[in-house]
Amino acid sequence: MNERKRIDKNMENLFFRTDGIRKIICKKWSLEIINIIDKRKQLRYKDIASMFEGISPTALSSVLKELEMEKIIKKEKFNEIPPRTEYSLLQRGEDLLHAITPLKKWIMVDKRTT
């Protein structure tokens, strides 16, 4: 019985730690933004904004801020005129992309069959 409680507690801790990632995955635009940054390696805010129709500047800023807080992306500010800000993936973001690769493959197969 003691072993069972320990396993249950470990599962509870696991689900608690994944809460932040679930919020990121479920948030509109997050995975698309992560994917674009991964493909380009480093992008300016205006370049990200130009790649998405229908996302407001406020929504884009909010998603980027959350991804930065979750340590998925890195925001780098350059002390130049005009000011320049670039975003790139951190290791945690790369790990997330690798983890969801099977899901992306399943979606592609499912689209072809439906």
C-alpha positions in Angstrom: 0.0 0.0 0.0 2.9 2.4 0.8 4.4 1.8 -2.7 1.0 2.6 -4.3 0.9 6.0 -2.5 4.4 6.8 -3.6 3.5 6.1 -7.2 0.3 8.1 -7.0 2.2 11.0 -5.5 4.9 10.9 -8.3 2.1 10.9 -10.9 0.5 13.9 -9.2 3.8 15.8 -9.2 4.3 14.9 -12.9 0.9 16.3 -13.8 1.5 19.4 -11.7 4.8 20.1 -13.4 3.3 19.7 -16.9 0.6 22.3 -16.2 2.7 25.2 -17.7 3.5 23.2 -20.9 -0.2 22.2 -21.3 -1.1 25.9 -21.2 1.5 26.7 -23.9 0.5 23.8 -26.1 -3.2 24.7 -25.9 -2.7 28.5 -26.4 -3.6 29.7 -29.8 -0.6 30.5 -32.0 2.0 29.1 -29.6 3.0 26.0 -31.5 3.0 27.9 -34.8 5.3 30.5 -33.4 7.6 27.9 -31.9 7.7 26.1 -35.2 8.5 29.3 -37.2 11.2 30.4 -34.9 12.7 26.9 -35.1 12.8 27.0 -38.9 14.4 30.4 -39.0 16.5 30.1 -35.9 16.3 33.8 -35.1 13.4 36.2 -35.9 12.5 39.7 -35.2 9.1 40.6 -33.8 8.0 42.3 -37.1 9.0 39.1 -39.1 6.9 36.9 -36.8 4.0 39.3 -37.0 4.1 39.3 -40.8 3.9 35.5 -41.0 0.5 35.3 -39.3 -2.7 36.7 -40.6 -5.3 37.4 -37.9 -3.1 37.7 -34.9 -3.2 41.1 -33.2 0.0 42.8 -31.9 -1.4 42.4 -28.4 -2.0 38.7 -28.8 1.4 38.1 -30.4 3.2 40.0 -27.6 1.2 38.0 -25.0 2.2 34.7 -26.6 5.8 35.7 -26.9 5.9 36.8 -23.3 4.4 33.5 -22.1 6.9 31.5 -24.2 9.7 33.5 -22.7 8.4 33.1 -19.2 8.2 29.3 -19.7 11.8 29.3 -21.0 10.7 28.1 -24.5 12.2 31.1 -26.3 14.8 33.7 -25.7 14.2 37.4 -26.3 17.3 39.3 -27.1 17.3 43.1 -27.2 20.0 45.0 -29.2 21.0 48.5 -28.2 20.7 50.0 -31.6 18.8 52.7 -33.4 16.2 51.7 -34.4 15.8 49.3 -31.5 15.9 45.6 -32.5 14.5 42.6 -30.7 15.1 39.0 -31.8 13.6 35.7 -30.7 15.2 32.3 -30.7 14.4 28.9 -29.3 16.0 27.7 -26.1 16.8 24.0 -25.4 13.4 23.6 -23.7 11.7 24.8 -26.8 13.7 22.4 -29.0 12.8 19.6 -26.6 9.1 20.5 -26.8 9.2 20.4 -30.6 10.8 16.9 -30.5 8.3 15.7 -28.0 5.3 16.8 -30.2 6.7 15.4 -33.5 4.7 12.2 -33.2 1.6 14.3 -32.7 2.3 16.4 -35.8 2.9 13.2 -37.8 -0.4 11.8 -36.6 -2.2 15.0 -37.5 -0.8 14.8 -41.1 -1.9 11.2 -41.5 -5.3 11.9 -40.0 -5.9 14.8 -42.4 -5.2 12.5 -45.3 -7.7 9.9 -44.1 -10.6 12.2 -43.2 
